[in-house]
């Protein structure tokens, strides 16, 4: 059986920063109030020309560079997003086209903020089954496009960004060790974007009612999150045949510092064992865990051989955790440059459009005869 190793990682965040003091000019709030309740100091906001696909492509190219893998060698792309660019086509397909990943199947996964854990597990299972060798998993968000900037209960929480992992098959033991995925749809209304789907299409009335914005019952979500974070962590450690003492780092979903502190208390672990960067990015939904992990590597916290747990929760309601042994890039003597494939990808995309146009003319002429 092949093992699924995390061999590449990358992140991309907008350069536009929105601080708590900036928010205080927009709604009735202040820096101290936000920090006390959330631990957030600032968040990143996408510019008009930035989307989940563009942020996802930037994060993916960095991950491929670390993994030393060509886009043409990717077999599968999974993009987890709570704010996809369209209902369809999948944001993953837009990323596939921009990367030039000509052999990759691509689809989106919707599990709200838990989505990156779900997607990483799906990719790992595909590798373990032997059906693929190389996968790209992305969490990409522009949550700011779905924020009611007059609602201080939600506008203070969220930010934009993307993170990506490359997973590869290897005979070397390690990589993804276990995962748990859970859901409870009875709480679906506690955290949602009601508008834009088939139940509430975006009519003038729906827009007037604010259904295009994030709706959240903060108290209920907090109670749910503080219960499941420690629970899922314990479950996934047991499933991996490990003990809590074997784990070097917990990388939690970066939603709220008080939720992370509650998880630490439930696990009887010091906060020093948790990777936390919520103060600088806020809640970036599916992107929060990979962004935190990329920074942990860059800061020298996360090292080869470390055993880690990723744990998160989100709308749905969903929650889950994934245990892994961090290994890093697989040995490979030949350096590749994934960013060079972007020019090829743009050309290929244009040629594919031209080909379909010509094919349509020929097919139409033949069918008319």
C-alpha positions in Angstrom: 0.0 0.0 0.0 1.3 3.5 -0.9 1.6 6.2 1.8 0.3 9.7 1.1 2.9 12.2 2.1 2.5 16.0 2.3 5.5 17.1 0.1 4.7 20.7 -0.8 3.0 23.7 0.7 2.3 27.3 -0.2 0.1 30.2 0.8 -1.1 33.4 -0.7 -2.8 36.3 1.0 -3.9 39.7 -0.3 -1.6 42.7 0.5 -4.6 44.8 1.6 -4.8 44.9 5.4 -8.0 45.8 7.4 -7.2 46.5 11.0 -9.5 46.6 14.0 -9.1 50.4 14.0 -10.3 50.5 10.4 -13.4 48.5 11.3 -14.1 50.9 14.2 -14.7 53.6 11.6 -17.3 51.3 9.9 -19.3 49.8 12.8 -19.7 50.3 16.5 -16.7 48.5 17.8 -13.1 49.0 18.9 -9.7 47.2 18.9 -9.9 46.1 22.5 -13.5 44.7 22.2 -12.5 42.6 19.1 -9.2 41.4 20.6 -10.8 40.4 23.9 -13.5 38.3 22.1 -11.7 36.9 19.2 -7.9 37.5 19.4 -8.0 39.1 16.0 -5.9 42.2 15.3 -6.2 42.4 11.5 -7.2 40.5 8.4 -6.5 40.5 4.7 -9.0 41.7 2.1 -9.0 40.7 -1.5 -8.7 43.4 -4.2 -11.1 43.6 -7.1 -8.9 41.5 -9.3 -8.3 38.8 -6.7 -10.5 35.7 -6.6 -10.3 32.2 -5.0 -8.8 30.9 -8.3 -6.1 33.6 -8.5 -5.1 33.2 -4.8 -5.3 29.4 -5.2 -3.0 29.4 -8.2 -0.4 31.5 -6.4 -0.5 29.2 -3.4 -0.4 26.1 -5.6 2.7 27.2 -7.6 4.6 27.7 -4.3 3.5 24.3 -3.1 4.6 22.7 -6.4 7.9 24.5 -6.2 8.5 23.0 -2.7 7.5 19.6 -3.9 9.6 19.9 -7.1 6.6 18.7 -9.1 5.5 19.8 -12.5 1.8 20.8 -13.0 1.6 18.2 -15.7 2.3 15.5 -13.1 -0.7 16.3 -11.0 -3.4 13.6 -11.2 -6.1 15.3 -9.0 -7.0 18.8 -7.8 -9.4 19.4 -5.0 -10.4 22.9 -4.1 -12.1 23.4 -0.8 -13.9 26.7 -0.6 -16.8 28.3 1.2 -16.8 31.1 -1.3 -16.3 29.5 -4.7 -16.3 31.8 -7.8 -19.4 30.1 -9.2 -21.9 27.4 -8.3 -20.4 25.8 -11.4 -17.9 25.5 -13.0 -15.7 24.4 -10.1 -13.1 26.8 -8.9 -10.7 23.8 -9.0 -11.2 23.6 -12.8 -10.3 27.3 -13.2 -7.1 26.6 -11.2 -6.4 23.5 -13.3 -6.5 25.6 -16.5 -4.3 28.4 -15.1 -1.7 25.9 -13.8 -1.6 23.8 -17.0 -2.4 20.6 -15.1 -3.4 18.8 -18.3 -3.8 15.3 -16.7 -5.7 16.3 -13.6 -9.3 15.7 -12.7 -10.6 18.7 -10.7 -13.5 19.3 -8.4 -14.7 21.5 -5.5 -15.5 20.3 -2.1 -18.0 22.1 0.1 -17.7 21.5 3.9 -17.3 25.1 5.0 -14.3 25.7 7.3 -13.6 22.0 7.7 -13.3 21.6 4.0 -9.5 21.5 3.8 -9.4 18.5 6.2 -12.0 16.7 4.2 -10.2 17.4 1.0 -6.8 16.4 2.3 -8.3 13.1 3.5 -10.0 12.5 0.1 -6.7 13.1 -1.7 -4.8 10.8 0.7 -7.4 8.0 0.3 -7.1 8.3 -3.5 -3.3 7.9 -3.2 -3.6 5.0 -0.8 -6.0 3.2 -3.1 -3.4 3.3 -5.9 -5.7 5.2 -8.3 -3.4 8.3 -8.4 0.1 9.3 -7.4 0.1 13.1 -7.1 -2.7 15.4 -5.7 -3.0 19.1 -5.2 -5.3 20.2 -2.3 -6.3 23.9 -2.0 -8.2 26.0 0.4 -9.1 29.3 -1.2 -11.4 32.0 0.0 -12.6 35.6 -0.6 -15.0 35.6 2.3 -15.0 39.4 2.4 -17.3 39.4 -0.7 -20.0 37.8 1.5 -19.7 40.0 4.6 -22.3 42.5 5.7 -20.0 45.3 6.8 -22.7 46.7 9.0 -22.9 43.6 11.1 -20.2 43.8 13.8 -20.8 40.2 14.9 -19.5 38.8 11.6 -17.5 41.5 9.9 -14.8 41.4 12.6 -14.1 37.7 12.1 -13.3 36.9 8.5 -10.5 37.5 6.0 -9.3 36.3 2.6 -6.5 34.0 1.5 -5.4 30.6 0.1 -3.2 27.7 1.1 -2.2 24.6 -0.8 -0.7 21.2 -0.2 0.9 18.7 -2.6 0.3 15.1 -1.6 2.4 12.3 -3.2 2.6 8.5 -3.1 5.6 6.9 -1.5 6.6 3.5 -0.2 8.2 5.2 2.9 5.9 4.9 5.9 4.5 8.2 7.2 2.4 11.0 5.7 -1.3 11.0 6.5 -2.0 8.6 9.3 -5.7 8.9 10.1 -8.7 11.2 9.7 -12.2 11.7 11.1 -14.9 13.5 9.3 -18.2 14.4 11.1 -21.4 16.3 10.3 -24.7 17.4 11.9 -27.0 19.0 9.4 -29.6 19.8 12.1 -27.4 22.8 12.9 -27.1 23.9 9.3 -28.9 27.2 9.9 -26.4 28.3 12.6 -23.8 29.3 10.1 -24.8 29.8 6.5 -25.1 32.0 3.4 -28.9 31.5 2.7 -29.0 33.2 -0.7 -27.5 32.1 -4.1 -28.6 28.5 -4.2 -31.8 26.9 -5.6 -33.8 27.5 -2.4 -33.2 31.2 -2.4 -32.0 32.4 -5.8 -30.5 35.9 -5.9 -33.6 37.8 -6.6 -34.1 41.5 -5.8 -36.1 40.4 -2.7 -33.4 38.1 -1.5 -30.8 40.8 -1.9 -33.0 43.3 0.0 -33.3 40.7 2.8 -29.5 40.3 3.0 -29.5 36.6 2.1 -26.2 37.0 0.2 -24.4 37.6 3.5 -23.0 35.3 6.1 -25.6 34.6 8.8 -24.3 33.2 12.1 -25.6 32.4 15.6 -22.3 33.2 17.3 -23.2 31.7 20.7 -24.4 28.4 19.4 -21.4 28.1 17.0 -19.1 28.8 19.9 -20.7 26.1 22.1 -20.5 23.6 19.3 -16.9 24.4 18.4 -15.5 24.2 21.9 -17.1 20.8 22.3 -16.0 19.2 19.0 -12.4 20.5 18.7 -10.9 18.5 21.6 -13.2 15.5 20.8 -12.1 15.2 17.2 -8.5 15.6 18.1 -8.7 12.7 20.6 -10.5 10.5 18.0 -8.0 11.0 15.3 -5.0 10.4 17.6 -6.7 7.1 18.7 -7.4 6.1 15.1 -3.7 6.6 14.3 -2.6 4.4 17.2 -0.9 7.3 18.9 -1.1 9.1 22.3 -1.4 12.8 22.9 2.2 12.8 24.1 3.3 11.6 20.6 1.9 14.8 19.0 4.3 17.7 18.6 1.8 20.2 17.1 -1.9 20.9 16.9 -2.9 23.1 14.0 -6.4 24.2 14.6 -8.9 26.1 12.4 -8.1 29.8 13.1 -11.6 31.1 14.0 -11.3 32.5 17.4 -8.6 32.4 20.0 -11.0 31.5 22.8 -12.1 28.4 20.9 -8.5 27.4 20.5 -7.9 28.0 24.2 -10.9 25.9 25.1 -9.5 23.1 22.9 -6.2 23.3 24.7 -7.9 23.1 28.0 -10.0 20.1 26.9 -6.8 18.3 25.8 -4.9 19.4 28.9 -2.2 20.8 26.6 -0.3 24.2 26.9 -1.1 26.8 24.2 2.6 26.5 23.2 1.7 23.2 21.5 -0.8 25.0 19.2 0.1 26.8 16.0 -1.8 30.1 16.1 -1.9 33.1 13.7 -5.5 34.2 14.0 -4.4 37.6 15.2 -3.0 38.5 11.7 -5.5 36.9 9.3 -8.7 36.3 11.1 -10.9 33.4 10.0 -10.0 32.5 6.4 -12.3 29.5 6.4 -10.8 26.6 4.4 -7.5 28.4 4.0 -6.8 28.9 7.7 -5.2 25.6 8.5 -2.8 25.5 5.5 -1.8 29.1 6.0 -1.0 28.4 9.6 1.0 25.3 8.7 3.0 27.2 6.0 4.0 29.8 8.5 4.9 27.2 11.1 7.3 25.7 8.5 8.7 29.1 7.6 9.2 29.9 11.3 11.1 26.7 12.0 8.3 25.3 14.3 7.3 22.4 12.1 10.1 20.0 11.3 10.5 16.7 9.4 9.4 13.8 11.6 7.0 15.8 13.7 3.6 14.2 14.2 0.8 16.7 13.9 -3.0 17.0 14.1 -5.1 19.4 12.0 -8.5 20.0 13.5 -11.4 22.2 12.4 -15.1 22.9 12.4 -17.5 24.9 10.2 -21.0 25.4 8.8 -22.9 22.3 7.9 -22.4 21.7 10.7 -19.1 19.9 10.0 -16.0 19.1 12.0 -13.0 16.8 11.7 -9.4 16.2 12.2 -6.4 14.6 10.4 -3.2 13.2 11.9 0.0 13.1 9.9 3.7 12.7 10.2 5.4 15.6 8.6 8.1 14.5 6.1 8.6 17.3 3.5 9.6 16.9 -0.1 10.5 13.5 -1.5 14.1 13.1 -2.8 14.5 14.3 -6.4 17.7 15.5 -8.1 16.1 17.4 -11.0 14.7 20.8 -10.2 11.5 22.0 -11.9 10.0 25.4 -12.2 6.2 25.2 -12.0 5.7 28.9 -12.6 7.1 28.6 -16.2 4.1 26.4 -17.0 1.7 29.4 -16.6 2.7 30.8 -20.0 2.1 27.4 -21.5 -1.2 27.1 -19.7 -2.4 30.4 -21.1 -1.5 29.4 -24.6 -3.1 26.0 -24.2 -6.3 27.6 -22.9 -6.6 29.9 -25.9 -5.8 27.0 -28.3 -8.4 24.8 -26.6 -11.1 27.5 -27.1 -10.1 27.9 -30.8 -10.2 24.1 -31.2 -13.7 23.9 -29.7 -14.9 26.7 -32.0 -13.6 24.9 -35.1 -14.9 21.6 -33.9 -18.3 23.2 -33.4 -18.3 24.5 -37.0 -17.3 21.1 -38.4 -19.8 19.2 -36.2 -22.6 21.7 -37.1 -21.9 21.4 -40.8 -21.9 17.6 -40.7 -25.0 17.3 -38.6 -26.8 19.8 -40.9 -25.9 17.6 -43.9 
